[in-house]
Amino acid sequence: MNFYPQLEKETGQIVGFHRPGSIRILSTNDRVNEAKYQLSRGGWHSAYMKFMNPDEIHEMVPYMNMDGIHGGIWTPGDGHTDPYSLTQAFAIGARKWGAEIYLSSPVEGLTQKEDGTWDVQTPHGMINAKHVVNASGFWGREIGKMVGVEHPLIPIHHQYLVTSTIPEVQQCKHEIPVMRDLEGSYYLRQEKQGLVVGPYERAEKMRLQDDWWDGVPPGFGKELYESDLDRIMENVEVAMERFPCVKDADIASVVSGPITYTPDILPMLGPMPEVHNYWCAIGFGYGVIHAGGAGKYLADWIQNGEPTYDLNELDPGRYGKWTNREYVLAKARESYGFNNLVGFPKEERYAGRPMRLSPFYEKLKAAGAQHTFSAGWEVPKWYAQDGDDASYKPSYFRTNWHEPVGREIKNTMENVSVADISAFAKISIKGNGATKFLDYMVANKLPKIGKSNVSHMLSPKGKVYAEVTVSTLSDNHYYVITGGGVEYHDIRWLQEHARNFSDVQITNETDDFATLSINGPKSRALLQELTDSDVSENGFKFMENKHMKVGGIDVLALCVSYTGELGWEFYVANDQASALYDAIMDTGQKHGIGHIGGYAINSMRLEKGFRLWGAEMNMDVNPYAAGLDFFIKLKKGDFIGRDALIESRKTIPTRRLVAMVVDTDNIDPEGNESIWYMGKVVGNTTSGCYSHNFGTSICYAYVPTYLDPVGSQLEVELVGKKYKCTIVEEPFIPMEASRRRMKKTVQQCMDEKRKEIGF
């Protein structure tokens, strides 16, 4: 009888017996906090995890040295598999459904036909395929080159050793879980009556197969690399201390083979932006264990025209032409060496940076900008002034950027701030068919000439594929702005559907134009001093756009601000961008101008109820559940997803996005945390932060509709502790709350809401 308890799916109660799973060893306080952080985010997912005390671990693993062990995280659904047996099982299943498998059949060429299908050249002849999926492992770059794509992949040497029979293992009456000692940077599992020890050595010791950048040596297939135990002995010695039985064990074999890494370790899964009908399933640094889920995900997407659920972090479009060889090698080395590093929120990894720089980078860095990384771009997250601690101090709790962010928000509410938002993707759509095409792509009505609006591109099943800002510049000419992290994700969707329309030209202008925004009650006065155009309240209204001169420089200006305050965005050619920044800063001094980074902007957009794609909305939800009703115009005519939305309105939604205030202590929600009610997980946060304007933590969350009335009290789990949270009306603070013409001041609005919820 197997030793391990099986858990009832709904309640998590033990009802029987199960396979061993895996245990992550916690041997430091940071590891315990990391585990609590991850458990608080994993509770609303179906992959069950449980915190185990040292006694429970020792019962499962009796030959483990328990000195210094604080506990562990047990994942009963985890484990390991034999890749050869699994491959054979897949082959049997494929043949059952009519597949033909040809061994020793390297792809020698790929040619796409006019109908989008592919001619695949092999030694056995030509095969015409409806779709091509690159699932070729460490040959992934070579297949990519056949279609003109340079995939950011590099093989890495990974070694593990296998022992002969160990008496302690032989005498144990059950198979132990896969043990993951992140502090020692190795995993250990049972192999027959022995053990496997698989280290991840430090970055300076690990080995890249960088001479394979231009191609794998001909004939390389099942071969292994020559082993090098010296590289991993530091980790093996740690394993011997934790599992003393390994010390006297004989090494039966040492395996050193290639695993393929992307720069961030995550695989590339989905269609490529540059090439029609070419799909990726490459860069799986953890191997064949992902095969079943990855295969089904791709098969569903190929058959249904959209992914079944959101896995945007694996989208091949997160990389672009900026991912050169030097970047890939530097990041792969860092990622392998940091494989078992303690994971913090808002983590920064600096290898290979910087890559994509706005024209303002050096000036903003001199002004105290602390940058983060987004789709290759260096994006200011907060600004340090004299006396601030500007060091990198990641934490699960409020850290050194907390007060500076409050300072940026205060100045934006009272004066004017400037932000570098050049990472925004900028897409020009024009041609005689542009209006018909874009009207079909978005659920909102297209704005009139000189106007802009927020629109959503939906999937055929009515899920939120993307959120964009659409500006109509002239007849059949539109400017579409989207987030920097989804640049290629959104362009790919547009290009794929544009194939069904005539005379539509889509141009990615992201790298050609920089973007500055000014925000706050004094932004209008500042702008009026910099231009001869009328920017009065009637002369340049909210969500209008104009080509104009600012500081003598040609810009496309939009009256909009992601802070929710009065503001403008200026799109300017790169060679004129620095001069525009200087003009704004020089004139802005009398208006109290300051800088604002991404952390402060995020806090303010949450206060104003602005949704963020990838958080409050994505391919997991439809726009009604996300509260986007205002932007959906069913009566305008046909658009992608319209039929699905009409059908969805016939049923009552099971969950809805709500705004919450959270009663915390030196910690704030950020998204993905579990929401509890009456001892059960009932939902999840999407975004959260500390609201400096409101004076408390705030968040957005999806909860069941039976719990969504204003005033309902639930709990949010943060790093292992549950905090009271209360559903409130949104927004927390009205848009443009700092305008003098408002009847109520910001403080009055905040005081009323505090009184309403009992703060």
C-alpha positions, -999 to 999 in steps of 0.1 A, spaced: 0 0 0 14 34 -9 22 56 21 9 90 8 -25 105 14 -48 114 -15 -68 146 -12 -105 151 -20 -106 176 -49 -131 201 -35 -122 202 2 -86 192 3 -94 165 29 -74 133 30 -96 104 17 -71 78 5 -37 73 -9 -17 89 -36 17 90 -53 47 106 -36 47 140 -53 74 164 -44 86 183 -14 104 216 -14 127 219 16 126 251 37 158 256 56 159 294 60 135 321 71 135 336 36 125 302 22 96 300 47 84 334 36 88 325 0 67 294 6 40 313 24 40 339 -5 36 312 -31 10 293 -11 -11 324 -8 -10 328 -45 -16 291 -53 -46 285 -32 -71 295 -59 -55 271 -84 -63 234 -88 -27 223 -82 -29 215 -45 1 224 -22 4 219 16 29 232 42 45 203 61 62 204 94 96 187 100 80 157 116 57 151 87 86 154 63 108 130 83 80 104 82 80 106 44 118 107 41 133 88 70 169 89 58 170 127 55 190 148 80 165 171 95 189 196 111 179 232 103 147 222 85 118 246 92 93 227 71 85 220 35 59 224 7 44 192 -5 29 191 -40 12 156 -42 4 161 -79 40 166 -88 65 138 -97 87 125 -125 83 104 -156 104 81 -178 107 101 -211 112 70 -233 81 52 -220 61 85 -223 72 90 -258 62 55 -268 28 60 -252 23 92 -272 33 74 -304 9 45 -297 -19 71 -291 -10 90 -323 -10 59 -345 -44 49 -330 -59 82 -343 -43 78 -378 -9 95 -375 21 82 -395 54 84 -378 87 84 -398 119 78 -380 152 94 -391 134 121 -409 151 154 -404 134 185 -418 155 198 -447 134 227 -458 101 245 -452 82 264 -479 49 281 -473 23 280 -501 -2 307 -510 -30 290 -490 -9 291 -458 0 254 -457 36 242 -457 56 219 -479 80 201 -455 110 186 -472 123 154 -457 147 126 -469 115 106 -475 100 132 -498 77 162 -495 49 164 -469 22 190 -472 11 201 -437 -19 223 -427 2 237 -398 38 235 -387 47 232 -351 84 237 -342 88 212 -313 124 203 -323 142 209 -289 178 220 -293 173 221 -331 147 248 -326 169 276 -339 177 257 -371 140 251 -379 133 288 -371 160 299 -396 142 280 -423 113 304 -420 135 335 -413 131 336 -375 160 338 -350 146 320 -319 163 331 -287 174 296 -276 206 280 -263 214 245 -251 228 242 -216 248 213 -201 228 198 -172 243 170 -152 229 145 -128 243 115 -111 227 81 -104 238 60 -75 238 22 -72 216 5 -46 216 23 -12 206 2 18 186 30 34 166 34 2 162 -3 -2 149 -7 34 123 22 31 89 8 26 77 35 2 90 57 -26 101 91 -13 88 123 -30 111 142 -54 131 164 -30 139 200 -40 166 217 -19 165 251 -33 191 264 -8 215 237 -19 205 241 -55 197 205 -63 169 180 -66 170 144 -54 146 115 -63 145 78 -60 157 56 -90 149 20 -83 168 12 -51 192 42 -55 190 80 -58 193 106 -85 210 139 -76 206 167 -101 224 200 -92 221 234 -107 256 249 -104 264 286 -100 263 309 -130 301 312 -132 304 274 -132 277 263 -155 284 256 -192 265 269 -222 268 251 -256 273 285 -272 291 271 -303 257 256 -313 243 291 -320 246 286 -357 236 249 -357 238 216 -339 267 194 -352 255 170 -379 246 136 -366 241 147 -330 211 129 -316 210 106 -286 246 114 -276 255 129 -242 281 155 -233 313 145 -215 306 147 -177 324 171 -154 318 163 -118 340 191 -106 314 216 -117 287 201 -95 306 187 -65 298 218 -45 261 210 -48 266 173 -44 284 179 -11 254 198 2 232 169 -8 255 145 11 250 166 42 212 165 39 211 129 28 241 112 45 233 79 28 246 94 -5 281 98 10 289 61 9 269 53 -23 286 42 -55 280 63 -85 264 41 -112 264 67 -139 267 104 -146 244 119 -172 253 152 -189 229 162 -216 215 193 -234 185 212 -221 173 242 -241 168 275 -224 151 307 -234 164 339 -217 137 336 -189 136 297 -188 99 297 -197 91 279 -230 78 296 -262 43 282 -268 20 295 -294 21 312 -329 49 334 -340 41 370 -349 63 372 -380 53 341 -398 17 330 -406 7 296 -394 40 287 -378 37 275 -342 63 271 -314 67 245 -287 103 251 -278 126 261 -250 112 236 -224 140 238 -198 123 212 -176 117 187 -204 91 162 -215 70 165 -183 52 195 -199 44 176 -231 8 166 -224 -4 201 -213 16 219 -240 3 196 -267 -33 200 -257 -30 238 -254 -16 241 -289 -41 217 -304 -70 235 -289 -57 269 -302 -50 256 -337 -85 240 -339 -105 267 -322 -87 298 -334 -79 310 -299 -63 297 -267 -85 279 -242 -71 299 -214 -45 326 -207 -8 317 -209 5 350 -221 38 346 -202 47 318 -226 38 338 -258 67 337 -283 59 373 -290 75 384 -257 108 383 -276 117 404 -306 146 412 -329 163 429 -299 171 394 -284 206 391 -299 231 364 -292 249 383 -264 216 389 -246 204 353 -249 237 339 -236 239 363 -207 203 357 -196 205 319 -200 236 318 -178 219 340 -152 186 321 -153 203 287 -149 225 300 -120 195 317 -104 173 286 -109 169 282 -72 172 318 -60 146 330 -35 118 345 -56 105 380 -45 78 401 -60 90 428 -84 122 409 -88 150 424 -110 176 404 -129 203 425 -145 222 403 -169 221 413 -205 206 447 -198 200 473 -210 186 464 -244 159 488 -256 164 523 -244 142 554 -249 159 586 -258 152 598 -223 171 570 -205 203 587 -195 186 619 -184 160 600 -163 187 578 -148 205 610 -138 172 622 -122 171 591 -100 151 567 -121 152 531 -109 144 510 -139 127 477 -144 126 454 -175 96 450 -198 98 434 -232 134 445 -236 127 481 -225 142 498 -195 111 514 -178 113 538 -148 95 521 -118 103 548 -92 126 578 -86 152 582 -58 160 617 -46 189 628 -23 187 610 10 167 580 -4 181 545 -3 183 537 -40 196 501 -36 178 471 -48 159 457 -18 133 431 -29 109 421 -2 75 405 5 67 436 26 69 474 20 105 483 11 126 513 3 105 525 -26 73 528 -6 77 564 6 92 577 -27 62 564 -46 39 583 -22 59 614 -29 55 610 -67 17 605 -63 14 636 -40 32 658 -65 11 644 -94 -22 652 -75 -10 687 -66 12 699 -94 24 681 -126 46 651 -133 63 637 -163 66 600 -172 85 581 -199 60 557 -215 80 550 -246 76 512 -241 40 515 -253 35 497 -287 26 521 -315 8 507 -345 -3 526 -376 -32 511 -396 -42 527 -429 -55 520 -463 -89 520 -480 -100 489 -461 -87 501 -427 -120 514 -413 -139 482 -422 -111 461 -408 -106 478 -375 -143 481 -369 -145 443 -372 -115 439 -348 -128 460 -318 -160 458 -298 -163 496 -293 -173 521 -320 -145 537 -339 -139 573 -328 -144 602 -351 -115 620 -367 -95 638 -340 -110 616 -313 -96 586 -293 -111 559 -273 -104 527 -253 -114 496 -273 -111 459 -268 -102 431 -292 -121 400 -283 -117 364 -293 -144 344 -312 -156 330 -278 -159 365 -264 -128 366 -242 -107 397 -239 -78 392 -262 -64 428 -259 -71 463 -248 -60 492 -270 -63 529 -274 -76 538 -309 -70 573 -323 -86 583 -356 -61 606 -374 -79 610 -407 -101 590 -431 -89 554 -430 -59 562 -408 -57 550 -373 -31 550 -345 -34 520 -321 -16 521 -288 -11 490 -266 11 479 -238 48 473 -244 46 437 -230 20 427 -256 35 445 -286 38 414 -309 9 396 -292 -15 423 -304 2 430 -338 0 392 -346 -37 392 -340 -42 422 -362 -20 408 -390 -37 374 -390 -71 389 -394 -60 415 -419 -54 387 -444 -92 386 -449 -94 423 -459 -81 442 -489 -59 473 -488 -49 473 -451 -14 484 -441 -3 476 -406 30 492 -395 48 488 -362 62 522 -353 72 513 -317 109 517 -322 106 549 -342 87 571 -317 93 579 -281 64 589 -257 62 613 -228 32 620 -206 24 649 -183 -1 644 -155 -17 666 -129 -38 697 -123 -11 720 -136 -4 701 -168 -28 723 -189 -11 755 -178 23 739 -185 12 727 -220 -3 761 -229 31 778 -223 47 753 -247 23 756 -276 4 781 -297 -25 756 -301 -56 760 -280 -54 735 -251 -81 750 -230 -108 728 -216 -130 735 -247 -100 737 -271 -85 703 -263 -110 680 -246 -105 646 -229 -99 618 -254 -91 641 -283 -59 639 -304 -40 666 -324 -9 670 -344 7 701 -329 40 717 -319 51 715 -282 82 734 -274 86 739 -311 87 702 -318 61 682 -338 42 657 -318 10 637 -319 -8 647 -286 -36 627 -269 -55 642 -240 -54 611 -217 -35 599 -187 -32 565 -172 -30 581 -138 -67 592 -141 -57 628 -136 -57 656 -162 -29 648 -186 -15 644 -222 6 619 -240 31 631 -266 43 608 -294 75 622 -309 102 611 -333 132 597 -315 156 624 -328 134 651 -314 125 634 -281 153 647 -260 146 683 -269 109 678 -260 119 665 -226 142 695 -220 114 720 -230 89 703 -207 113 702 -177 125 738 -182 91 753 -184 77 729 -158 99 741 -130 76 770 -121 47 745 -120 65 722 -95 72 695 -121 85 661 -109 90 626 -123 66 597 -119 74 560 -123 54 529 -130 47 520 -94 30 553 -87 11 552 -120 -2 517 -112 -14 529 -78 -32 558 -93 -48 538 -121 -62 513 -95 -77 542 -75 -95 554 -107 -108 519 -115 -87 515 -147 -84 478 -157 -51 464 -168 -49 437 -196 -32 406 -182 -46 413 -147 -82 424 -146 -89 411 -181 -74 384 -203 -83 353 -222 -98 338 -190 -127 363 -188 -153 380 -209 -157 418 -208 -189 418 -187 -173 399 -158 -144 425 -160 -168 454 -158 -161 466 -193 -198 470 -204 -193 507 -213 -168 498 -240 -189 471 -257 -213 482 -284 -234 453 -295 -256 475 -317 -228 488 -339 -227 457 -361 -205 427 -365 -172 423 -347 -151 394 -335 -168 378 -304 -201 396 -308 -222 364 -312 -205 348 -281 -212 379 -260 -249 380 -270 -251 343 -260 -233 349 -227 -259 375 -217 -285 348 -215 -269 333 -184 -261 347 -150 -223 352 -146 -207 331 -118 -181 356 -108 -174 393 -111 -146 418 -107 -149 439 -75 -130 467 -57 -117 461 -22 -100 478 6 -77 456 27 -68 461 64 -31 452 63 1 458 82 33 467 63 23 445 34 1 451 3 -17 429 -22 -3 429 -57 -24 403 -76 -28 366 -78 -35 362 -40 -63 339 -28 -96 353 -15 -112 334 14 -147 333 28 -159 310 56 -127 290 55 -128 283 18 -109 299 -12 -136 317 -33 -116 339 -56 -84 357 -64 -70 392 -65 -59 406 -99 -40 438 -89 -33 456 -57 -11 481 -39 -10 507 -12 -31 537 -20 -13 567 -8 -43 589 -16 -67 567 2 -44 557 31 -49 519 30 -42 489 8 -66 484 -21 -71 457 -47 -93 443 -74 -105 407 -73 -128 382 -89 -153 367 -64 -186 347 -68 -216 369 -77 -233 358 -45 -206 375 -25 -202 407 -46 -225 432 -29 -209 464 -16 -200 459 21 -193 422 19 -164 412 40 -139 385 30 -102 378 36 -72 380 14 -42 358 21 -8 376 20 24 357 28 6 332 50 -17 356 69 -53 364 62 -64 401 62 -99 415 63 -110 430 30 -143 448 22 -160 453 -11 -165 489 -20 -180 509 -48 -155 520 -74 -136 540 -83 -119 546 -50 -111 582 -62 -129 599 -91 -110 606 -123 -94 640 -124 -102 644 -87 -76 672 -85 -94 695 -109 -106 726 -90 -140 725 -107 -150 694 -89 -176 699 -63 -159 676 -38 -122 676 -29 -102 645 -30 -100 645 8 -138 648 11 -142 618 -13 -117 597 8 -133 607 41 -168 597 29 -155 563 17 -137 557 49 -168 565 69 -189 543 46 -168 512 52 -160 518 89 -124 529 86 
